[in-house]
Amino acid sequence: MRMVGRVASDHERDQLAAQLMTLPVNELVDVLRRVLPQYTEEGNGLRTSLVLATATEYEDEPDGIDVTLVAWPDRDYYDGGLGPDQGLWEDGDCGKCGTEVSSNAKRAFCPVCGSGCGLT
């Protein structure tokens, strides 16, 4: 599907969405890693990035929602692979910027500052 320089039709977006829904989480994260950072904007002392996040809602706490950003697996560490396909169960904080992140991989990169993260 080539959409450079034009707006995609609803049908084309539906087709793309259907393709993305067939991917396991680690592959979906890798595809979005290639796209989302392209929407980063900088200016006037601000940097705004489009990122992927998870939101966990706790049933027994009305205001209990945790939001964490999804860190991109360190493909070099995994010999070009995407890390294990286990869902986004690895958690931690970026050592450089302090952002709370989750990933499918124990070795990943912060989607905000790009630093390596060791997750547990």
Secondary structure, DSSP 8 states (H G I E B T S, - for coil): ---TTS---HHHHHHHHHHHHTS-HHHHHHHHHHHGGGG-EEETTEEE----EEEEE-TT-TT-EEEEEE-EE-TTTTTTS----S-S-EEEE-TTT--EEEESSSEEE-TTT--EEE--
